[in-house]
Amino acid sequence: MSSKETKISEKELQNLRKQYTKSSLSANSVNKDPFKQFEKWFGEVMKSGFYEPNAMTLATASKNGIPSARVVLLKGFDDSGFVFFSNYKSRKGKDIEQNPFGCLLLYWDKLERQVRIEGKIEKISKEESEAYFNTRPYKSRLGAWASNQSSVIEDRSVIVKEFLKYMVKFRNHVPLPPDWGGYRLIPGSFEFWQGRPNRLHDRIRFSKQKKSWKIERLAP
Ligand SMILES: Cc1cc2nc3c(=O)[nH]c(=O)nc-3n(C[C@H](O)[C@H](O)[C@H](O)COP(=O)(O)O)c2cc1C
């Protein structure tokens, strides 16, 4: 196929638009506990046949305020926060070390829903990281050793060689790498977005107060 055939015109892009009609959300209908509301929506997501229902965008910023974002997988959530795993020396790891605030964004197109969660990020305990690491398949555990995530490498053979090196070193038990583990984002606010017709979407924000959550509707 020539590049001419694959080129997408500006008009085609501009004509990509949907009417959102699936559901609605209000300060009355929403659960007064944002963790429970998230659980409800996530339960519906799990039943809706998404390819990677737990994929979420994590935004961080450097100490100078330079933002960056990437997809990570949600691996646990409860009233204490939202857990994901990564390399502590990666770009995100360095950001979090210098500026421990982040934002998680989940978008489920089929349900016309978006959730934004902002808060402080902390490392989880080594024991918790270890417990999760040990559930990963053998080769994924080796992969964590083989990759100095976000460092520049000459070519792919660098990580393949490292992978094979660790395969020989750790034939059975693969220990937790020193720079690998979990983070927990502790929410200070949640925003639940439900698409509605004519761009008059529903947005409900929860902001953490001392002992409760303030619930407000935002203009779409
Ligand atoms: C679907 C999907 C899931 C991913 N899950 C993770 C994850 O759970 N942890 C992680 O560190 N990187 C994950 N990645 C890779 C990150 O998006 C990113 O490339 C990597 O973490 C390096 O980011 P950084 O250089 O900003 O630190 C995932 C990527 C995709 C597309």
The ligand as a MOL file (V3000), in Angstrom:
LIG
                    3D

  0  0  0     0  0            999 V3000
M  V30 BEGIN CTAB
M  V30 COUNTS 31 33 0 0 0
M  V30 BEGIN ATOM
M  V30 1 C -0.4470 -1.9630 28.0240 0
M  V30 2 C 0.8400 -1.5450 28.6800 0
M  V30 3 C 1.0990 -1.9260 29.9850 0
M  V30 4 C 2.2800 -1.5420 30.6190 0
M  V30 5 N 2.4670 -1.8630 31.9410 0
M  V30 6 C 3.5620 -1.4060 32.5790 0
M  V30 7 C 3.7030 -1.6120 33.9970 0
M  V30 8 O 2.8170 -2.1540 34.6920 0
M  V30 9 N 4.8410 -1.1610 34.5670 0
M  V30 10 C 5.8200 -0.5010 33.8660 0
M  V30 11 O 6.8280 -0.1250 34.4540 0
M  V30 12 N 5.7000 -0.2770 32.5470 0
M  V30 13 C 4.5940 -0.6930 31.8890 0
M  V30 14 N 4.4370 -0.4390 30.5450 0
M  V30 15 C 5.5220 0.2840 29.8460 0
M  V30 16 C 5.4150 1.7820 30.1420 0
M  V30 17 O 4.3460 2.3500 29.4030 0
M  V30 18 C 6.7270 2.5500 29.8650 0
M  V30 19 O 7.1560 2.3430 28.5340 0
M  V30 20 C 7.8490 2.1360 30.8150 0
M  V30 21 O 7.3670 1.9170 32.1260 0
M  V30 22 C 8.9440 3.1850 30.8610 0
M  V30 23 O 8.3930 4.4080 31.2760 0
M  V30 24 P 9.2880 5.6190 31.8090 0
M  V30 25 O 10.5220 5.7040 30.9240 0
M  V30 26 O 8.4250 6.8280 31.6840 0
M  V30 27 O 9.6460 5.3280 33.2370 0
M  V30 28 C 3.2640 -0.7810 29.8990 0
M  V30 29 C 2.9820 -0.4040 28.5880 0
M  V30 30 C 1.7890 -0.7560 27.9900 0
M  V30 31 C 1.5000 -0.2710 26.5970 0
M  V30 END ATOM
M  V30 BEGIN BOND
M  V30 1 1 1 2
M  V30 2 1 2 3
M  V30 3 2 2 30
M  V30 4 2 3 4
M  V30 5 1 4 5
M  V30 6 1 4 28
M  V30 7 2 5 6
M  V30 8 1 6 7
M  V30 9 1 6 13
M  V30 10 2 7 8
M  V30 11 1 7 9
M  V30 12 1 9 10
M  V30 13 2 10 11
M  V30 14 1 10 12
M  V30 15 2 12 13
M  V30 16 1 13 14
M  V30 17 1 14 15
M  V30 18 1 14 28
M  V30 19 1 15 16
M  V30 20 1 16 17
M  V30 21 1 16 18
M  V30 22 1 18 19
M  V30 23 1 18 20
M  V30 24 1 20 21
M  V30 25 1 20 22
M  V30 26 1 22 23
M  V30 27 1 23 24
M  V30 28 2 24 25
M  V30 29 1 24 26
M  V30 30 1 24 27
M  V30 31 2 28 29
M  V30 32 1 29 30
M  V30 33 1 30 31
M  V30 END BOND
M  V30 END CTAB
M  END
